[in-house]
Amino acid sequence: MKSMLDRDFWKLENLRQTWEYKTFSFLARAVLALIVVLYLLFALPSIYPWAQREWARMQPPEHFEVLLDKASKTGDFEYTLRWLNFRRIEESPYFSEIITKRSGELPALFFGYNARHFTKEKQQDEMLFWMLYTRYRLRYDILRCGNPEMVEKISQLFSLLSKLQGIDNSEFEKLQSDLPRLKKSIQRVSDFDAQQPARNDPRTTCKIFASFSDFKTAPTPPEDWAPIRHTLRIVTENSLKKMDTPAP
C-alpha cells in the first residue's frame, strides 16, 4: 500500500515538472489576478466614498472646528465641506451653531447647510434668512472669482447650490412673496453681515462652481475684497429702501 502511494506521489511530482502543467498553472494564476484587478477597478469607486463617509463619522463632532481652523489658514475648505456633508443629520444643530458663530471666515457653500437644517426643522423664518444670506455671500464670493460670466449666472449657481443641499426652492420662492417677511429677513442679512464681516477666501467657491461648468477663474487679491463688500452692502441697502418706497 505504501509503495502504491509513493508511486502516485512521484507521478504527481513528475506531472508538476511538465511544461503543460506549468503553463496551465501560470495561466490560472494570471486569470485569477486579472479577476482580482477587475474587481478592484469596479469596486473601489463605490467603496471609496463609503470609506470616506465612515471615516468622517468615526470622528467626534468637535473635530469640525479643528478642520475649520486648518482650512481658514490655507483658504481651502473643500475637504471640510465634504466632511460636514458626510455627518449624520441628527448632528445638524451642533454644526449649524458653529457655522453661525464662525460665518465671517467661511465660504458661502457652508450656509446652505444651515438653510437645509432649518428647512427640515420647519422653521420658515430661519430658513428664509439663511437662504437669503447664502445668496448674499455667494454673490460676494462670485464677485471675487474674477469672471464676469459667473456674476451673470449667480441665480443659476444659487439654484445649483440649493439642489446640492437637497433644498426645495419652491418653498423659498413662496416665502419671498411675503414682502414684509422678506424685507425683515433682508434687513437681518445686512445686520448679520455688519456683525460678522465676511472675510473668507473665495477660492473654494470659485473652484467648486467652475468644476460644474467651463468657467475659468482668477480670484481677486485680498486688498480688493473690502471695496467689493462695501459695494454689495450699498446695493443691499438700496434694495431695502426701494421696498419702503410705495409703488406709483
Phi and psi restraints in degrees (value plus and minus 20) as a CYANA .aco file:
   2 LYS   PHI     -84.2   -44.2
   2 LYS   PSI     -59.7   -19.7
   3 SER   PHI     -86.0   -46.0
   3 SER   PSI     -54.2   -14.2
   4 MET   PHI     -85.9   -45.9
   4 MET   PSI     -62.5   -22.5
   5 LEU   PHI     -84.6   -44.6
   5 LEU   PSI     -57.6   -17.6
   6 ASP   PHI     -84.1   -44.1
   6 ASP   PSI     -62.2   -22.2
   7 ARG   PHI     -83.9   -43.9
   7 ARG   PSI     -62.9   -22.9
   8 ASP   PHI     -83.0   -43.0
   8 ASP   PSI     -59.3   -19.3
   9 PHE   PHI     -81.7   -41.7
   9 PHE   PSI     -66.1   -26.1
  10 TRP   PHI     -89.0   -49.0
  10 TRP   PSI     -52.8   -12.8
  11 LYS   PHI     -82.1   -42.1
  11 LYS   PSI     -62.8   -22.8
  12 LEU   PHI     -84.7   -44.7
  12 LEU   PSI     -60.7   -20.7
  13 GLU   PHI     -84.3   -44.3
  13 GLU   PSI     -60.3   -20.3
  14 ASN   PHI     -84.7   -44.7
  14 ASN   PSI     -58.9   -18.9
  15 LEU   PHI     -81.5   -41.5
  15 LEU   PSI     -59.4   -19.4
  16 ARG   PHI     -85.1   -45.1
  16 ARG   PSI     -41.1    -1.1
  17 GLN   PHI    -107.8   -67.8
  17 GLN   PSI     -28.4    11.6
  18 THR   PHI     -95.4   -55.4
  18 THR   PSI     134.5   174.5
  19 TRP   PHI     -89.5   -49.5
  19 TRP   PSI     -49.7    -9.7
  20 GLU   PHI     -82.9   -42.9
  20 GLU   PSI     -65.2   -25.2
  21 TYR   PHI     -85.9   -45.9
  21 TYR   PSI     -63.2   -23.2
  22 LYS   PHI     -84.3   -44.3
  22 LYS   PSI     -59.2   -19.2
  23 THR   PHI     -84.4   -44.4
  23 THR   PSI     -66.3   -26.3
  24 PHE   PHI     -82.1   -42.1
  24 PHE   PSI     -62.6   -22.6
  25 SER   PHI     -82.3   -42.3
  25 SER   PSI     -61.8   -21.8
  26 PHE   PHI     -84.1   -44.1
  26 PHE   PSI     -64.2   -24.2
  27 LEU   PHI     -85.3   -45.3
  27 LEU   PSI     -59.4   -19.4
  28 ALA   PHI     -83.1   -43.1
  28 ALA   PSI     -63.0   -23.0
  29 ARG   PHI     -87.3   -47.3
  29 ARG   PSI     -57.8   -17.8
  30 ALA   PHI     -85.0   -45.0
  30 ALA   PSI     -61.9   -21.9
  31 VAL   PHI     -83.4   -43.4
  31 VAL   PSI     -63.1   -23.1
  32 LEU   PHI     -82.2   -42.2
  32 LEU   PSI     -62.5   -22.5
  33 ALA   PHI     -84.1   -44.1
  33 ALA   PSI     -59.9   -19.9
  34 LEU   PHI     -83.5   -43.5
  34 LEU   PSI     -60.5   -20.5
  35 ILE   PHI     -81.8   -41.8
  35 ILE   PSI     -62.9   -22.9
  36 VAL   PHI     -83.9   -43.9
  36 VAL   PSI     -64.2   -24.2
  37 VAL   PHI     -82.5   -42.5
  37 VAL   PSI     -65.3   -25.3
  38 LEU   PHI     -82.9   -42.9
  38 LEU   PSI     -58.9   -18.9
  39 TYR   PHI     -82.2   -42.2
  39 TYR   PSI     -64.3   -24.3
  40 LEU   PHI     -85.4   -45.4
  40 LEU   PSI     -59.7   -19.7
  41 LEU   PHI     -82.4   -42.4
  41 LEU   PSI     -59.2   -19.2
  42 PHE   PHI    -104.6   -64.6
  42 PHE   PSI     -49.6    -9.6
  43 ALA   PHI    -106.4   -66.4
  43 ALA   PSI     -55.2   -15.2
  44 LEU   PHI     -79.1   -39.1
  44 LEU   PSI     -62.4   -22.4
  45 PRO   PHI     -77.1   -37.1
  45 PRO   PSI     -51.1   -11.1
  46 SER   PHI    -108.5   -68.5
  46 SER   PSI     -47.5    -7.5
  47 ILE   PHI     -96.0   -56.0
  47 ILE   PSI     -56.5   -16.5
  48 TYR   PHI     -80.0   -40.0
  48 TYR   PSI     -69.5   -29.5
  49 PRO   PHI     -80.2   -40.2
  49 PRO   PSI     -58.5   -18.5
  50 TRP   PHI     -81.9   -41.9
  50 TRP   PSI     -64.5   -24.5
  51 ALA   PHI     -83.6   -43.6
  51 ALA   PSI     -60.1   -20.1
  52 GLN   PHI     -81.5   -41.5
  52 GLN   PSI     -65.0   -25.0
  53 ARG   PHI     -82.4   -42.4
  53 ARG   PSI     -66.0   -26.0
  54 GLU   PHI     -86.2   -46.2
  54 GLU   PSI     -57.5   -17.5
  55 TRP   PHI     -84.0   -44.0
  55 TRP   PSI     -63.2   -23.2
  56 ALA   PHI     -82.1   -42.1
  56 ALA   PSI     -60.7   -20.7
  57 ARG   PHI     -93.5   -53.5
  57 ARG   PSI     -39.8     0.2
  58 MET   PHI     -93.2   -53.2
  58 MET   PSI     -43.5    -3.5
  59 GLN   PHI    -103.2   -63.2
  59 GLN   PSI     129.7   169.7
  60 PRO   PHI     -88.5   -48.5
  60 PRO   PSI     132.8   172.8
  61 PRO   PHI     -75.5   -35.5
  61 PRO   PSI     -52.1   -12.1
  62 GLU   PHI     -82.1   -42.1
  62 GLU   PSI     -38.2     1.8
  63 HIS   PHI     -85.4   -45.4
  63 HIS   PSI     -39.4     0.6
  64 PHE   PHI     -77.1   -37.1
  64 PHE   PSI     -63.9   -23.9
  65 GLU   PHI     -90.4   -50.4
  65 GLU   PSI     -50.2   -10.2
  66 VAL   PHI     -83.4   -43.4
  66 VAL   PSI     -64.5   -24.5
  67 LEU   PHI     -84.8   -44.8
  67 LEU   PSI     -60.0   -20.0
  68 LEU   PHI     -83.4   -43.4
  68 LEU   PSI     -60.1   -20.1
  69 ASP   PHI     -79.9   -39.9
  69 ASP   PSI     -65.1   -25.1
  70 LYS   PHI     -86.0   -46.0
  70 LYS   PSI     -64.8   -24.8
  71 ALA   PHI     -84.8   -44.8
  71 ALA   PSI     -56.9   -16.9
  72 SER   PHI     -83.5   -43.5
  72 SER   PSI     -51.9   -11.9
  73 LYS   PHI     -94.9   -54.9
  73 LYS   PSI     -55.7   -15.7
  74 THR   PHI    -114.1   -74.1
  74 THR   PSI     -42.3    -2.3
  75 GLY   PHI      63.4   103.4
  75 GLY   PSI     -17.7    22.3
  76 ASP   PHI    -129.1   -89.1
  76 ASP   PSI      87.8   127.8
  77 PHE   PHI    -124.5   -84.5
  77 PHE   PSI     -11.5    28.5
  78 GLU   PHI     -81.9   -41.9
  78 GLU   PSI     -68.0   -28.0
  79 TYR   PHI     -84.6   -44.6
  79 TYR   PSI     -59.9   -19.9
  80 THR   PHI     -83.2   -43.2
  80 THR   PSI     -57.5   -17.5
  81 LEU   PHI     -83.7   -43.7
  81 LEU   PSI     -64.8   -24.8
  82 ARG   PHI     -82.6   -42.6
  82 ARG   PSI     -63.2   -23.2
  83 TRP   PHI     -79.2   -39.2
  83 TRP   PSI     -64.3   -24.3
  84 LEU   PHI     -82.5   -42.5
  84 LEU   PSI     -63.0   -23.0
  85 ASN   PHI     -93.7   -53.7
  85 ASN   PSI     -34.2     5.8
  86 PHE   PHI    -101.2   -61.2
  86 PHE   PSI     -37.0     3.0
  87 ARG   PHI     -92.8   -52.8
  87 ARG   PSI     141.5   181.5
  88 ARG   PHI     -93.3   -53.3
  88 ARG   PSI     127.2   167.2
  89 ILE   PHI     -82.5   -42.5
  89 ILE   PSI     -51.1   -11.1
  90 GLU   PHI     -90.3   -50.3
  90 GLU   PSI     -30.8     9.2
  91 GLU   PHI    -109.7   -69.7
  91 GLU   PSI     -21.7    18.3
  92 SER   PHI     -74.0   -34.0
  92 SER   PSI     -62.8   -22.8
  93 PRO   PHI     -77.6   -37.6
  93 PRO   PSI     -59.5   -19.5
  94 TYR   PHI     -84.7   -44.7
  94 TYR   PSI     -69.4   -29.4
  95 PHE   PHI     -88.9   -48.9
  95 PHE   PSI     -55.4   -15.4
  96 SER   PHI     -81.4   -41.4
  96 SER   PSI     -59.5   -19.5
  97 GLU   PHI     -84.1   -44.1
  97 GLU   PSI     -60.5   -20.5
  98 ILE   PHI     -88.6   -48.6
  98 ILE   PSI     -62.5   -22.5
  99 ILE   PHI     -79.4   -39.4
  99 ILE   PSI     -62.3   -22.3
 100 THR   PHI     -82.8   -42.8
 100 THR   PSI     -64.7   -24.7
 101 LYS   PHI     -85.9   -45.9
 101 LYS   PSI     -53.7   -13.7
 102 ARG   PHI    -132.0   -92.0
 102 ARG   PSI       3.1    43.1
 103 SER   PHI     -78.8   -38.8
 103 SER   PSI     -53.0   -13.0
 104 GLY   PHI     -80.0   -40.0
 104 GLY   PSI     -50.0   -10.0
 105 GLU   PHI    -118.1   -78.1
 105 GLU   PSI     -21.1    18.9
 106 LEU   PHI    -121.8   -81.8
 106 LEU   PSI     129.6   169.6
 107 PRO   PHI     -90.3   -50.3
 107 PRO   PSI     143.8   183.8
 108 ALA   PHI     -79.1   -39.1
 108 ALA   PSI     -48.5    -8.5
 109 LEU   PHI     -80.8   -40.8
 109 LEU   PSI     -44.6    -4.6
 110 PHE   PHI     -92.3   -52.3
 110 PHE   PSI     -48.6    -8.6
 111 PHE   PHI     -96.9   -56.9
 111 PHE   PSI     -40.2    -0.2
 112 GLY   PHI     -82.7   -42.7
 112 GLY   PSI     -49.0    -9.0
 113 TYR   PHI     -83.6   -43.6
 113 TYR   PSI     -63.7   -23.7
 114 ASN   PHI     -84.5   -44.5
 114 ASN   PSI     -61.6   -21.6
 115 ALA   PHI     -80.7   -40.7
 115 ALA   PSI     -61.6   -21.6
 116 ARG   PHI     -85.2   -45.2
 116 ARG   PSI     -61.2   -21.2
 117 HIS   PHI     -79.1   -39.1
 117 HIS   PSI     -68.8   -28.8
 118 PHE   PHI     -94.8   -54.8
 118 PHE   PSI     -43.0    -3.0
 119 THR   PHI     -85.4   -45.4
 119 THR   PSI     -64.5   -24.5
 120 LYS   PHI     -87.7   -47.7
 120 LYS   PSI     -50.2   -10.2
 121 GLU   PHI    -100.7   -60.7
 121 GLU   PSI     -25.5    14.5
 122 LYS   PHI      40.1    80.1
 122 LYS   PSI      14.4    54.4
 123 GLN   PHI    -119.0   -79.0
 123 GLN   PSI      72.7   112.7
 124 GLN   PHI     -83.8   -43.8
 124 GLN   PSI     -61.9   -21.9
 125 ASP   PHI     -84.1   -44.1
 125 ASP   PSI     -61.0   -21.0
 126 GLU   PHI     -88.1   -48.1
 126 GLU   PSI     -60.3   -20.3
 127 MET   PHI     -82.2   -42.2
 127 MET   PSI     -64.6   -24.6
 128 LEU   PHI     -82.3   -42.3
 128 LEU   PSI     -65.5   -25.5
 129 PHE   PHI     -78.8   -38.8
 129 PHE   PSI     -68.6   -28.6
 130 TRP   PHI     -90.4   -50.4
 130 TRP   PSI     -50.5   -10.5
 131 MET   PHI     -87.1   -47.1
 131 MET   PSI     -64.0   -24.0
 132 LEU   PHI     -86.3   -46.3
 132 LEU   PSI     -59.6   -19.6
 133 TYR   PHI     -87.8   -47.8
 133 TYR   PSI     -57.6   -17.6
 134 THR   PHI     -80.4   -40.4
 134 THR   PSI     -65.7   -25.7
 135 ARG   PHI     -85.1   -45.1
 135 ARG   PSI     -60.9   -20.9
 136 TYR   PHI     -80.9   -40.9
 136 TYR   PSI     -68.2   -28.2
 137 ARG   PHI     -92.8   -52.8
 137 ARG   PSI     -50.7   -10.7
 138 LEU   PHI     -84.4   -44.4
 138 LEU   PSI     -62.2   -22.2
 139 ARG   PHI     -81.1   -41.1
 139 ARG   PSI     -61.8   -21.8
 140 TYR   PHI     -83.3   -43.3
 140 TYR   PSI     -63.0   -23.0
 141 ASP   PHI     -84.2   -44.2
 141 ASP   PSI     -68.8   -28.8
 142 ILE   PHI     -84.0   -44.0
 142 ILE   PSI     -57.3   -17.3
 143 LEU   PHI     -80.0   -40.0
 143 LEU   PSI     -43.6    -3.6
 144 ARG   PHI    -118.7   -78.7
 144 ARG   PSI     -14.7    25.3
 145 CYS   PHI    -101.1   -61.1
 145 CYS   PSI     -32.3     7.7
 146 GLY   PHI      55.9    95.9
 146 GLY   PSI       2.9    42.9
 147 ASN   PHI    -153.5  -113.5
 147 ASN   PSI      87.8   127.8
 148 PRO   PHI     -78.0   -38.0
 148 PRO   PSI     -49.8    -9.8
 149 GLU   PHI     -84.4   -44.4
 149 GLU   PSI     -55.6   -15.6
 150 MET   PHI     -87.2   -47.2
 150 MET   PSI     -56.7   -16.7
 151 VAL   PHI     -82.5   -42.5
 151 VAL   PSI     -60.7   -20.7
 152 GLU   PHI     -87.1   -47.1
 152 GLU   PSI     -39.4     0.6
 153 LYS   PHI    -132.7   -92.7
 153 LYS   PSI       6.7    46.7
 154 ILE   PHI     -79.8   -39.8
 154 ILE   PSI     -58.7   -18.7
 155 SER   PHI     -80.2   -40.2
 155 SER   PSI     -63.5   -23.5
 156 GLN   PHI     -86.5   -46.5
 156 GLN   PSI     -58.7   -18.7
 157 LEU   PHI     -86.1   -46.1
 157 LEU   PSI     -57.8   -17.8
 158 PHE   PHI     -84.8   -44.8
 158 PHE   PSI     -62.3   -22.3
 159 SER   PHI     -82.8   -42.8
 159 SER   PSI     -59.0   -19.0
 160 LEU   PHI     -83.9   -43.9
 160 LEU   PSI     -63.7   -23.7
 161 LEU   PHI     -80.7   -40.7
 161 LEU   PSI     -62.2   -22.2
 162 SER   PHI     -81.4   -41.4
 162 SER   PSI     -62.4   -22.4
 163 LYS   PHI     -84.9   -44.9
 163 LYS   PSI     -60.3   -20.3
 164 LEU   PHI     -80.9   -40.9
 164 LEU   PSI     -51.0   -11.0
 165 GLN   PHI    -110.9   -70.9
 165 GLN   PSI     -21.2    18.8
 166 GLY   PHI      52.7    92.7
 166 GLY   PSI      10.6    50.6
 167 ILE   PHI    -117.8   -77.8
 167 ILE   PSI     113.9   153.9
 168 ASP   PHI    -103.6   -63.6
 168 ASP   PSI      92.0   132.0
 169 ASN   PHI     -88.4   -48.4
 169 ASN   PSI     -38.9     1.1
 170 SER   PHI     -83.6   -43.6
 170 SER   PSI     -55.8   -15.8
 171 GLU   PHI     -87.2   -47.2
 171 GLU   PSI     -60.6   -20.6
 172 PHE   PHI     -82.6   -42.6
 172 PHE   PSI     -65.8   -25.8
 173 GLU   PHI     -83.0   -43.0
 173 GLU   PSI     -57.1   -17.1
 174 LYS   PHI     -84.3   -44.3
 174 LYS   PSI     -63.4   -23.4
 175 LEU   PHI     -85.4   -45.4
 175 LEU   PSI     -53.5   -13.5
 176 GLN   PHI     -88.8   -48.8
 176 GLN   PSI     -39.6     0.4
 177 SER   PHI     -93.4   -53.4
 177 SER   PSI     -34.4     5.6
 178 ASP   PHI    -107.8   -67.8
 178 ASP   PSI      74.1   114.1
 179 LEU   PHI     -81.0   -41.0
 179 LEU   PSI     -64.3   -24.3
 180 PRO   PHI     -79.8   -39.8
 180 PRO   PSI     -61.4   -21.4
 181 ARG   PHI     -86.5   -46.5
 181 ARG   PSI     -60.5   -20.5
 182 LEU   PHI     -82.9   -42.9
 182 LEU   PSI     -66.4   -26.4
 183 LYS   PHI     -81.5   -41.5
 183 LYS   PSI     -62.1   -22.1
 184 LYS   PHI     -80.9   -40.9
 184 LYS   PSI     -60.6   -20.6
 185 SER   PHI     -91.4   -51.4
 185 SER   PSI     -58.7   -18.7
 186 ILE   PHI     -84.7   -44.7
 186 ILE   PSI     -59.7   -19.7
 187 GLN   PHI     -82.9   -42.9
 187 GLN   PSI     -58.0   -18.0
 188 ARG   PHI     -86.2   -46.2
 188 ARG   PSI     -57.0   -17.0
 189 VAL   PHI     -81.4   -41.4
 189 VAL   PSI     -65.9   -25.9
 190 SER   PHI     -83.2   -43.2
 190 SER   PSI     -63.1   -23.1
 191 ASP   PHI     -84.8   -44.8
 191 ASP   PSI     -61.8   -21.8
 192 PHE   PHI     -86.3   -46.3
 192 PHE   PSI     -58.1   -18.1
 193 ASP   PHI     -86.5   -46.5
 193 ASP   PSI     -52.4   -12.4
 194 ALA   PHI     -89.0   -49.0
 194 ALA   PSI     -57.5   -17.5
 195 GLN   PHI     -95.1   -55.1
 195 GLN   PSI     -57.2   -17.2
 196 GLN   PHI    -142.0  -102.0
 196 GLN   PSI      56.9    96.9
 197 PRO   PHI     -76.2   -36.2
 197 PRO   PSI     110.9   150.9
 198 ALA   PHI     -89.2   -49.2
 198 ALA   PSI     102.8   142.8
 199 ARG   PHI    -157.0  -117.0
 199 ARG   PSI      -2.0    38.0
 200 ASN   PHI     -94.4   -54.4
 200 ASN   PSI     136.1   176.1
 201 ASP   PHI     -97.9   -57.9
 201 ASP   PSI     109.9   149.9
 202 PRO   PHI    -104.0   -64.0
 202 PRO   PSI     -21.8    18.2
 203 ARG   PHI     -80.1   -40.1
 203 ARG   PSI     -57.0   -17.0
 204 THR   PHI     -83.8   -43.8
 204 THR   PSI     -65.4   -25.4
 205 THR   PHI     -81.0   -41.0
 205 THR   PSI     -66.0   -26.0
 206 CYS   PHI     -79.9   -39.9
 206 CYS   PSI     -65.2   -25.2
 207 LYS   PHI     -84.8   -44.8
 207 LYS   PSI     -65.7   -25.7
 208 ILE   PHI     -86.8   -46.8
 208 ILE   PSI     -65.2   -25.2
 209 PHE   PHI     -91.4   -51.4
 209 PHE   PSI     -51.9   -11.9
 210 ALA   PHI     -85.3   -45.3
 210 ALA   PSI     -50.1   -10.1
 211 SER   PHI     -89.3   -49.3
 211 SER   PSI     -38.9     1.1
 212 PHE   PHI    -112.5   -72.5
 212 PHE   PSI     -18.9    21.1
 213 SER   PHI    -172.9  -132.9
 213 SER   PSI    -190.1  -150.1
 214 ASP   PHI    -117.8   -77.8
 214 ASP   PSI      -4.6    35.4
 215 PHE   PHI     -85.6   -45.6
 215 PHE   PSI     116.5   156.5
 216 LYS   PHI    -125.4   -85.4
 216 LYS   PSI     119.9   159.9
 217 THR   PHI    -141.2  -101.2
 217 THR   PSI     131.2   171.2
 218 ALA   PHI    -163.3  -123.3
 218 ALA   PSI      59.5    99.5
 219 PRO   PHI     -70.2   -30.2
 219 PRO   PSI     118.6   158.6
 220 THR   PHI     -90.5   -50.5
 220 THR   PSI     130.9   170.9
 221 PRO   PHI     -89.1   -49.1
 221 PRO   PSI     133.6   173.6
 222 PRO   PHI     -74.6   -34.6
 222 PRO   PSI     -50.8   -10.8
 223 GLU   PHI     -87.3   -47.3
 223 GLU   PSI     -35.5     4.5
 224 ASP   PHI    -116.2   -76.2
 224 ASP   PSI     -22.6    17.4
 225 TRP   PHI     -89.1   -49.1
 225 TRP   PSI     -63.0   -23.0
 226 ALA   PHI     -79.6   -39.6
 226 ALA   PSI     -66.1   -26.1
 227 PRO   PHI     -82.4   -42.4
 227 PRO   PSI     -56.3   -16.3
 228 ILE   PHI     -85.1   -45.1
 228 ILE   PSI     -64.3   -24.3
 229 ARG   PHI     -84.4   -44.4
 229 ARG   PSI     -61.4   -21.4
 230 HIS   PHI     -80.0   -40.0
 230 HIS   PSI     -64.1   -24.1
 231 THR   PHI     -83.5   -43.5
 231 THR   PSI     -61.4   -21.4
 232 LEU   PHI     -83.8   -43.8
 232 LEU   PSI     -58.5   -18.5
 233 ARG   PHI     -86.3   -46.3
 233 ARG   PSI     -60.1   -20.1
 234 ILE   PHI     -82.8   -42.8
 234 ILE   PSI     -63.7   -23.7
 235 VAL   PHI     -80.3   -40.3
 235 VAL   PSI     -61.3   -21.3
 236 THR   PHI     -85.3   -45.3
 236 THR   PSI     -64.3   -24.3
 237 GLU   PHI     -83.9   -43.9
 237 GLU   PSI     -58.0   -18.0
 238 ASN   PHI     -85.9   -45.9
 238 ASN   PSI     -56.5   -16.5
 239 SER   PHI     -83.5   -43.5
 239 SER   PSI     -58.0   -18.0
 240 LEU   PHI     -86.9   -46.9
 240 LEU   PSI     -60.2   -20.2
 241 LYS   PHI     -83.8   -43.8
 241 LYS   PSI     -59.9   -19.9
 242 LYS   PHI     -84.1   -44.1
 242 LYS   PSI     -53.2   -13.2
 243 MET   PHI     -88.3   -48.3
 243 MET   PSI     -43.5    -3.5
 244 ASP   PHI    -102.7   -62.7
 244 ASP   PSI     -40.6    -0.6
 245 THR   PHI     -98.7   -58.7
 245 THR   PSI     101.7   141.7
 246 PRO   PHI     -85.8   -45.8
 246 PRO   PSI     123.7   163.7
 247 ALA   PHI     -86.6   -46.6
 247 ALA   PSI     120.9   160.9
